[in-house]
Amino acid sequence: MSRPLDLDEQVDDLVLVLDLVRHGRARTRPELARRSGLGRTVVSARLARLLDADLVVEGELGPSTGGRAPRELRFRAEAGAVLVAEVGATGFAVGVTDLDGALREHRHRAWDVSAGPGATLDRIADDLEDLRGDVGDVAPLWGLGLGLPGPVEFASGRPVAPPIMPGWDGHPVREHLADRFGVPVWVDNEVNTMALGELRHGVARGVSDLLYVKIGTGIGAGLVTGGRLHRGAQGAAGDLGHTAVHEDSGIVCRCGNRGCLEVLAGGGALARDAVTVARGGHSGRLAARLADAGELTARDVVDAAREGDQESRRMLEHAGVLIGTTLSVAVNLVNPAMVLLGGQVGASSDQVLTAVREIVYRRSLPLATRELRIEPSPLSGRAGLLGAATMVVDELLSPTRLVRWLQDGSPVGRADLA
């Protein structure tokens, strides 16, 4: 049990010191003083509290710079565990991480999100409990993070009119899971958690301005500016998929509008067009797959393109052009240093990546693209889980929440913290 928290203690300084150690930017007391800009006495006082709370530990002696060698400091990632889940249109993944977001174990299950919130969340909760039991010597549970495939009001943890999630609008997702596990729960759009995952654990580490674009059944974007996730006023930022790109299109999107990017270039659109191509006799590979499986998916199109199918390559290139045209506007608007393409289409299709690069570099301003990198997401299906854990720990260790639970020693059992 840590010492009582003084009312006049500067919690912002406490979090600053903790973050420097947690993210590996300072490993000794002299480094903390230098990087934080705080005096040595203040650093020692804040560090003493963090050591007392077992959030930080001192380890081996570090290199000497002339005087006595300082002891290296380390964030105690093993002090707690976080349950994480990511829901897509056709399946979900669950995992268990430590406080650094390192996955201890994770699994995927095929699932139709249109089964509704009750059945879906109960199935996720069952799988999380099974997974935690299988992991074994897991630390006390500190929180739970969940990514959903649609707009989420972050403050309440409730989906808001999600186009591909019938029955989910306004559902109390946070309360549903908090009642089951008795821990604080945070819920966000899955593409935001994916962006956080890449920012902290992937190729975007050290990047302050990032645009993560998931191209799966739908199309969405997670935006990081100045090193912080930008959710917007109501959590609706980054919904690229419902940008109008062809308003006179006869195809009605799930949002009710016509000509949305998602309905013309997303995974569902590719699957729809692939069936037309197969039935029209324009692709032997797709026709054979359709005859064998009875349906086609965006993955079938990507696989056929890799095998040399020209119609599949053409469809993917066309999707890449439409996506790239929309992204060129976003690049001019927010000037990211990196654009990452994820999802079952974005991370695995060379045709989409090539087309997006060509269009964005050609149509965006030269200054905005001078050092811009456009790459596939290397974390694949793990980005959302890693980001969900990052979301939970960032919230628990924020100034407003850290001060609420530090006197109790840990946030275990504090569902009210969310």
C-alpha positions as a printed Julia matrix, in Angstrom:
418×3 Matrix{Float64}:
   0.0     0.0     0.0
   1.47    3.36   -1.04
   1.67    6.46    1.12
  -1.38    8.78    1.14
  -1.35   11.15   -1.8
  -0.71   14.74   -0.71
  -3.35   17.09   -2.07
  -0.72   19.56   -3.21
   1.38   16.93   -4.98
   1.83   17.71   -8.65
   0.28   14.74  -10.38
   1.28   16.08  -13.79
   4.92   15.81  -12.76
   4.27   12.3   -11.48
   2.81   11.22  -14.82
   5.65   12.94  -16.7
   8.25   10.96  -14.75
   6.27    7.73  -15.16
   5.85    8.21  -18.91
   9.55    8.86  -19.42
  10.38    5.57  -17.72
   7.46    3.67  -19.23
   8.36    4.61  -22.8
  12.07    4.07  -22.31
  13.07    7.7   -22.82
  14.81    7.9   -19.43
  16.4     4.95  -17.66
  18.25    6.61  -14.76
  17.62    9.41  -12.27
  20.02   11.82  -14.04
  18.27   11.13  -17.35
  14.9    11.78  -15.72
  16.05   15.15  -14.4
  17.54   16.1   -17.76
  14.6    15.03  -19.93
  11.79   16.17  -17.63
  13.24   19.58  -16.85
  12.34   19.01  -13.2
  14.72   19.55  -10.32
  16.47   16.55   -8.81
  14.56   16.9    -5.55
  11.2    16.86   -7.39
  12.29   13.91   -9.52
  13.35   11.98   -6.43
  10.03   12.68   -4.69
   7.92   11.64   -7.68
  10.08    8.58   -8.31
   9.79    7.56   -4.66
   6.02    7.48   -4.98
   6.19    5.42   -8.18
   8.62    2.97   -6.57
   6.39    2.77   -3.51
   3.39    1.96   -5.74
   5.4    -0.76   -7.56
   4.88    0.96  -10.89
   8.63    1.43  -11.3
  11.51   -0.7   -10.07
  15.26   -0.13   -9.88
  17.44   -2.75  -11.49
  21.07   -3.19  -12.42
  23.68   -0.46  -12.26
  23.82    1.62  -15.4
  26.93    3.07  -17.07
  28.84    5.62  -15.03
  29.39    9.13  -16.41
  32.19    9.91  -13.98
  30.61    9.5   -10.58
  28.76    6.67   -8.91
  26.94    4.47  -11.42
  23.16    5.04  -11.31
  20.68    2.2   -11.09
  18.51    1.67  -14.14
  14.79    2.21  -13.82
  12.1     0.01  -15.38
   8.32    0.24  -15.69
   6.68   -2.81  -14.06
   4.71   -4.05  -17.03
   4.08   -7.31  -15.18
   2.2    -5.53  -12.37
  -1.13   -5.94  -14.14
  -2.88   -7.61  -17.04
  -5.26   -6.18  -19.64
  -7.95   -8.06  -21.56
  -8.38   -6.89  -25.15
 -10.76   -7.63  -28.01
 -11.26   -6.41  -31.55
 -14.5    -6.93  -33.42
 -14.81   -6.95  -37.21
 -17.74   -7.55  -39.53
 -17.02  -11.27  -39.87
 -15.05  -12.19  -36.77
 -13.37  -11.05  -33.59
 -10.03  -11.49  -31.86
  -9.31  -11.61  -28.13
  -6.08  -11.39  -26.19
  -4.32  -10.93  -22.86
  -1.48   -8.41  -22.51
   0.78   -6.96  -19.87
   0.87   -3.23  -19.12
   3.29   -2.63  -21.99
   0.79   -4.13  -24.41
   2.86   -7.27  -25.03
   0.48  -10.07  -26.04
   0.68  -13.1   -23.79
  -1.84  -14.97  -25.93
  -4.48  -14.18  -28.55
  -7.09  -16.0   -30.63
  -9.53  -15.34  -33.45
 -13.09  -16.55  -33.93
 -15.3   -16.28  -37.01
 -18.42  -14.37  -36.02
 -21.14  -12.29  -37.66
 -21.39   -8.93  -35.91
 -25.03   -8.71  -36.97
 -25.78  -11.37  -34.32
 -26.25   -8.34  -32.08
 -24.53   -6.87  -29.02
 -25.81   -9.28  -26.39
 -24.74  -12.49  -28.09
 -21.5   -10.99  -29.41
 -20.33   -9.46  -26.14
 -21.2   -12.6   -24.17
 -19.23  -14.73  -26.63
 -16.28  -12.35  -26.39
 -16.45  -12.41  -22.59
 -16.54  -16.23  -22.55
 -13.52  -16.4   -24.84
 -11.63  -13.85  -22.74
 -12.25  -15.84  -19.59
 -11.13  -19.05  -21.28
  -8.04  -17.36  -22.65
  -7.1   -15.88  -19.3
  -7.47  -19.27  -17.67
  -5.26  -20.88  -20.32
  -2.53  -18.26  -19.9
  -2.18  -19.25  -16.26
   0.02  -17.1   -14.03
  -1.5   -13.84  -15.15
  -1.17  -10.67  -13.06
  -4.2    -8.95  -11.48
  -6.65   -7.67  -14.06
  -6.42   -3.89  -14.45
  -8.8    -3.19  -17.32
 -10.38   -4.21  -20.61
 -10.16   -2.58  -24.05
 -12.44   -3.2   -27.03
 -12.41   -2.0   -30.64
 -15.67   -1.98  -32.65
 -16.16   -1.65  -36.43
 -18.14    1.57  -36.36
 -18.45    5.03  -34.8
 -18.15    5.04  -31.01
 -18.82    7.91  -28.63
 -15.61    7.52  -26.65
 -16.84    9.29  -23.52
 -19.72    6.83  -23.03
 -18.3     3.76  -24.78
 -21.48    3.4   -26.86
 -21.73    2.79  -30.63
 -23.58    5.51  -32.53
 -25.55    4.45  -35.63
 -22.91    1.94  -36.8
 -23.77    1.04  -40.43
 -22.68   -2.62  -40.3
 -23.86   -3.36  -36.74
 -27.66   -3.68  -36.61
 -29.0    -3.5   -33.07
 -25.83   -1.98  -31.62
 -26.81    1.7   -31.72
 -26.54    3.13  -28.2
 -25.89   -0.25  -26.59
 -24.11    0.11  -23.19
 -21.06   -1.89  -24.24
 -18.88   -0.56  -21.42
 -21.42   -1.45  -18.74
 -22.07   -4.88  -20.28
 -18.4    -5.89  -19.97
 -17.7    -4.02  -16.72
 -20.52   -5.92  -15.02
 -18.98   -9.19  -16.18
 -15.35   -8.48  -15.23
 -15.55   -5.77  -12.56
 -12.8    -3.65  -14.17
 -12.71   -0.33  -16.02
 -13.58   -0.76  -19.71
 -12.8     1.48  -22.65
 -14.38    1.14  -26.11
 -13.33    2.8   -29.36
 -13.61    2.47  -33.09
 -11.35   -0.42  -34.09
  -9.38    1.67  -36.57
  -8.39    4.01  -33.74
  -7.04    1.09  -31.71
  -5.18   -0.12  -34.81
  -3.57    3.29  -35.2
  -2.5     3.23  -31.54
  -1.1    -0.26  -31.99
   1.11    0.82  -34.88
   2.07    4.04  -33.12
   3.39    2.29  -30.01
   4.39   -1.15  -31.27
   4.85   -1.02  -35.05
   6.68    0.87  -37.78
   5.06    4.15  -36.71
   6.97    4.3   -33.42
   8.48    7.75  -33.19
   6.06    9.17  -35.79
   4.07   12.14  -34.52
   1.62   12.44  -37.41
   0.07    9.25  -38.76
  -2.89    8.25  -40.89
  -3.83    4.59  -40.48
  -6.32    3.35  -43.09
  -8.09    0.04  -42.69
  -9.4    -1.42  -45.94
 -11.48   -4.43  -45.04
 -15.2    -4.97  -45.35
 -15.45   -1.21  -44.85
 -12.92    1.62  -44.98
 -11.96    3.76  -42.0
  -9.04    5.83  -40.78
  -7.31    6.5   -37.48
  -5.63    9.89  -37.25
  -2.69   10.7   -34.99
  -1.56   14.33  -34.77
   1.25   15.55  -32.56
   1.64   12.04  -31.16
  -1.96   11.9   -29.91
  -4.97   10.09  -31.32
  -7.52   12.52  -32.77
 -11.05   11.26  -32.22
 -12.95   14.45  -32.97
 -15.69   16.12  -30.96
 -17.98   13.08  -30.84
 -15.54   10.33  -31.82
 -16.47   10.35  -35.52
 -13.13   11.49  -36.95
 -11.64    9.39  -39.72
 -14.77    7.91  -41.3
 -13.29    7.93  -44.82
 -15.52    5.12  -46.02
 -18.57    7.36  -46.17
 -16.93   10.1   -48.17
 -18.82   10.57  -51.45
 -16.65    9.76  -54.47
 -19.32    9.06  -57.11
 -22.64   10.61  -56.12
 -24.46    9.52  -59.27
 -23.67    5.87  -58.53
 -26.76    3.72  -58.34
 -25.34    1.71  -55.45
 -26.76    2.59  -52.05
 -24.35    2.4   -49.13
 -25.26    0.91  -45.76
 -25.28    4.46  -44.37
 -28.18    5.28  -46.73
 -26.24    7.5   -49.14
 -25.1     6.76  -52.68
 -21.58    6.65  -54.06
 -19.65    6.28  -50.78
 -16.02    5.18  -51.04
 -16.75    2.04  -49.01
 -19.51    0.8   -51.29
 -17.32    1.27  -54.37
 -13.86    0.24  -53.11
 -14.22   -1.66  -49.82
 -14.0    -5.39  -49.3
 -17.74   -5.82  -49.72
 -17.61   -3.99  -53.05
 -14.75   -6.21  -54.25
 -16.67   -9.34  -53.3
 -19.79   -8.06  -55.08
 -17.9    -7.16  -58.25
 -15.98  -10.45  -58.16
 -19.23  -12.41  -58.34
 -20.28  -10.36  -61.39
 -16.93  -11.01  -63.05
 -17.04  -14.73  -62.27
 -20.58  -15.19  -63.51
 -19.78  -13.19  -66.63
 -17.02  -15.63  -67.55
 -14.24  -13.05  -67.28
 -12.15  -14.88  -64.65
 -11.65  -18.62  -64.57
 -10.04  -18.48  -61.12
 -12.88  -16.55  -59.54
 -15.48  -18.69  -61.3
 -13.85  -21.85  -59.96
 -13.71  -20.42  -56.46
 -17.36  -19.34  -56.64
 -18.42  -22.78  -57.81
 -16.47  -24.41  -54.99
 -17.42  -22.11  -52.09
 -20.74  -20.68  -53.21
 -19.56  -17.14  -52.49
 -16.59  -14.84  -53.0
 -14.75  -12.54  -50.58
 -12.22   -9.74  -50.91
  -9.57  -12.25  -49.83
 -10.43  -14.38  -52.88
  -9.81  -11.34  -55.09
  -6.45  -10.62  -53.43
  -5.39  -14.26  -53.74
  -6.45  -14.46  -57.39
  -4.5   -11.28  -58.17
  -1.37  -12.83  -56.64
  -1.88  -15.82  -58.89
  -1.93  -13.57  -61.94
  -5.66  -13.12  -62.52
  -5.96   -9.96  -64.59
  -9.56   -9.14  -63.69
  -8.74   -9.34  -59.99
  -5.76   -7.08  -60.47
  -7.92   -4.62  -62.38
 -10.51   -4.52  -59.59
  -7.87   -3.94  -56.94
  -6.17   -1.23  -58.97
  -9.51    0.54  -59.46
 -10.2     0.35  -55.72
  -6.72    1.76  -55.05
  -7.36    4.7   -57.38
 -10.61    5.59  -55.6
  -9.02    5.22  -52.16
  -5.92    7.16  -53.22
  -8.04   10.01  -54.58
  -9.8    10.35  -51.23
  -6.55   10.02  -49.3
  -4.91   12.75  -51.36
  -7.43   15.2   -49.88
  -6.7    13.9   -46.37
  -2.95   14.2   -46.93
  -3.33   17.83  -48.0
  -5.58   18.48  -45.01
  -3.58   16.93  -42.16
  -0.07   16.47  -43.64
   0.84   13.11  -42.03
   4.42   11.82  -42.04
   3.18    8.28  -42.69
   0.15    6.57  -44.17
  -0.3     2.92  -43.21
  -2.7     0.62  -45.07
  -4.19   -2.18  -42.99
  -7.07   -4.63  -43.14
  -7.47   -7.74  -45.26
  -7.16   -5.7   -48.47
  -4.94   -2.78  -47.49
  -2.16   -4.78  -45.88
  -1.97   -7.56  -48.48
  -2.68   -6.15  -51.94
   0.26   -4.86  -53.97
  -2.16   -3.44  -56.55
  -3.99   -1.31  -53.98
  -0.74   -0.09  -52.41
   0.8     0.83  -55.77
  -2.32    2.67  -56.95
  -2.69    4.57  -53.67
   0.94    5.66  -53.76
   0.71    6.81  -57.37
  -2.46    8.83  -56.86
  -1.49   10.39  -53.53
   1.99   11.41  -54.68
   0.56   12.85  -57.89
  -2.5    14.65  -56.52
  -1.31   15.92  -53.13
   0.8    19.02  -52.65
   4.56   18.54  -53.13
   5.33   19.83  -49.64
   2.82   17.39  -48.1
   4.39   14.4   -49.89
   8.05   15.38  -49.8
   8.84   13.01  -46.92
   5.58   11.05  -46.81
   5.83    7.28  -46.44
   2.95    5.07  -47.59
   3.36    1.5   -46.38
   1.34   -1.65  -45.59
   0.7    -2.24  -41.9
   3.11   -4.94  -40.7
   1.22   -5.82  -37.52
  -1.69   -7.3   -39.48
  -4.36   -8.71  -37.16
  -2.48   -7.78  -33.96
  -2.56   -3.98  -34.34
  -6.06   -3.58  -32.89
  -5.34   -5.77  -29.87
  -2.08   -4.01  -29.09
  -3.77   -0.65  -29.51
  -6.67   -1.62  -27.25
  -4.2    -2.42  -24.49
  -2.39    0.87  -25.08
  -5.71    2.71  -24.84
  -6.52    1.12  -21.47
  -3.12    1.72  -19.9
  -2.91    5.3   -21.22
  -6.28    6.05  -19.62
  -5.4     4.39  -16.32
  -2.1     6.28  -16.1
  -3.53    9.65  -17.12
  -3.32   12.43  -14.52
  -7.05   12.48  -13.76
  -7.27    8.72  -13.16
  -3.88    7.95  -11.64
  -4.59   10.25   -8.72
  -7.92    8.46   -8.12
  -6.49    4.98   -7.64
  -2.88    5.45   -6.58
  -3.74    5.55   -2.88
  -5.43    2.14   -3.17
  -2.34    0.57   -4.73
  -3.9    -0.5    -8.06
  -7.03   -0.06  -10.18
  -8.11   -3.67   -9.6
 -11.87   -3.82   -9.14
 -12.34   -0.12   -9.95
 -14.83   -0.28  -12.82
 -15.82    3.29  -11.95
 -12.51    4.62  -13.3
 -13.74    4.49  -16.93
